[in-house]
Structure formats: structure tokens, C-alpha cells
């Protein structure tokens, strides 16, 4: 997010929106944080951790996890896109959420999925077959 802000500040000629239109970005920011908080609450209710560093204690497949295997990541990317829109939709600032998406999709999520398959086996494989990675 910091890189998106820096690109916005360094290259104002790439801004596509003006005031007050850039404020529309507040909607995806709010939606993104709502998604993150709701997904996190499901983990808390289940009694498991949301940290990829710690071993989970249960397989969460309800609430937002019916629609996405990674709703917290979806929420973060959506909020990051909203920030870019608030930054007057600066074209270069959108490199930030794109980079985050690529790192999550090709590094963190495969790592986490491998751990979940080891821990939950066929239950997680069936879940992967029913629910998409992102949306």
C-alpha cells in the first residue's frame, strides 16, 4: 500500500480522477475491511488462528468461506484497490494491488494450501473442488 501511495505522489500526471470522484474509492476500502473482519471473526468463532505461521485447529468452510477459500486476501486486495481509486485512480498506483495479488496467488496461497492438504487431506481437497481460490 505504501508503494501505491508513493507512485501516486511521484507521478500525478497519471491520475484519472479528480475530486470528488476519487472518493468513490472509500466504498471498496470499507467493503475490503468488512470482508477481512467478518472472515477473521469466523476463525475466532471456530477457535483457530488466521496466521499462516501457526497450525490451524479446524477447517473453516462456512460463512464467507463458502464463496472464497481466501476471503481475507480478497478483502485486502479490494481495500488496496479502493486506496488506489482514492489516490485519484493513478494508473501507476494500481501496480501495488497487482503485485500483492501475484505474490499471494503464486507464493502464499499455494504454501497455505499445501499445509492444509497435509493437515486435512481429502476434506480440504473436496473443499478446494467446491470453492474457488479467490471468488
C-alpha positions in Angstrom: 0.0 0.0 0.0 2.9 2.3 0.7 4.3 1.7 -2.8 0.9 2.7 -4.3 0.9 5.9 -2.3 4.5 6.7 -3.3 3.7 6.1 -7.0 0.6 8.3 -6.7 2.7 11.1 -5.2 5.6 10.8 -7.6 3.5 10.7 -10.8 0.4 12.9 -10.5 0.2 13.1 -14.3 -1.2 9.5 -14.3 -4.2 10.5 -12.2 -7.5 9.6 -13.9 -10.0 11.0 -11.4 -10.4 14.4 -9.7 -12.2 15.4 -6.5 -14.8 14.4 -5.5 -14.9 11.4 -7.8 -11.9 9.8 -6.2 -13.9 9.4 -3.0 -15.8 6.5 -4.6 -12.7 4.5 -3.5 -13.9 4.7 0.0 -16.6 2.1 -0.9 -14.1 -0.7 -1.8 -11.9 0.3 1.2 -14.9 -0.2 3.5 -16.0 -3.4 1.8 -12.5 -4.8 2.0 -12.2 -4.1 5.7 -15.7 -5.5 6.3 -14.7 -8.8 4.4 -11.4 -9.0 6.4 -13.1 -8.5 9.8 -16.0 -10.9 9.0 -13.7 -13.6 7.8 -11.5 -13.1 10.9 -14.5 -13.5 13.2 -15.3 -16.8 11.6 -11.8 -18.0 12.5 -12.2 -16.7 16.1 -15.6 -18.4 16.4 -14.0 -21.7 15.3 -11.2 -21.2 17.8 -8.4 -21.4 15.2 -5.7 -19.0 14.1 -5.7 -16.8 11.0 -1.9 -16.8 10.9 -0.2 -18.8 8.1 2.7 -19.4 10.5 0.6 -21.3 13.0 -1.2 -24.6 12.6 -4.9 -24.4 12.2 -7.2 -26.4 14.5 -10.2 -26.6 12.3 -11.2 -26.4 8.6 -13.4 -23.3 8.2 -15.8 -23.7 5.3 -18.8 -21.7 6.2 -19.9 -18.0 6.0 -17.6 -16.1 3.6 -15.5 -19.3 3.2 -18.4 -20.8 1.2 -17.6 -18.3 -1.6 -13.8 -17.9 -1.4 -11.1 -20.0 0.2 -9.2 -16.8 0.9 -11.7 -14.0 1.9 -9.2 -12.1 4.0 -6.9 -11.9 1.0 -9.8 -10.8 -1.2 -10.7 -8.1 1.3 -7.1 -6.9 1.4 -6.8 -6.6 -2.4 -10.3 -4.9 -2.6 -9.3 -2.4 0.1 -5.9 -1.8 -1.7 -7.8 -1.1 -5.0 -10.0 1.3 -3.2 -7.0 3.1 -1.9 -5.7 3.4 -5.4 -9.0 4.9 -6.5 -8.8 7.4 -3.6 -5.4 8.3 -4.9 -7.2 9.8 -7.9 -7.1 6.4 -9.7 -3.4 6.9 -10.5 -2.6 4.3 -13.1 0.8 3.5 -11.7 -0.5 3.1 -8.1 -2.5 0.0 -9.3 0.8 -1.8 -9.6 0.6 -2.2 -5.8 -2.5 -4.4 -5.6 -1.5 -6.3 -8.8 1.9 -7.1 -7.1 0.1 -8.1 -3.9 -2.3 -10.3 -5.8 0.5 -12.1 -7.7 2.6 -12.7 -4.5 -0.5 -14.1 -2.7 -1.7 -16.2 -5.6 1.7 -17.7 -6.5 3.5 -17.8 -3.2 1.4 -17.6 0.0 -1.7 -19.4 -1.1 0.0 -22.4 -2.6 2.1 -22.7 0.6 -1.0 -22.5 2.7 -2.9 -24.9 0.6 -0.1 -27.4 0.8 -0.2 -27.2 4.6 -4.0 -27.6 4.6 -3.8 -30.6 2.4 -1.3 -32.2 4.7 -3.4 -31.5 7.8 -6.9 -32.1 6.5 -6.3 -34.3 3.5 -9.4 -35.2 1.4 -11.7 -32.9 3.3 -9.6 -30.0 2.1 -9.3 -31.4 -1.4 -13.1 -31.6 -1.6 -13.4 -28.1 -0.3 -11.0 -26.9 -3.0 -13.2 -28.6 -5.5 -16.3 -26.8 -4.3 -14.9 -23.3 -3.5 -12.7 -21.1 -5.7 -9.4 -19.7 -4.6 -10.5 -16.1 -4.9 -14.2 -15.5 -5.7 
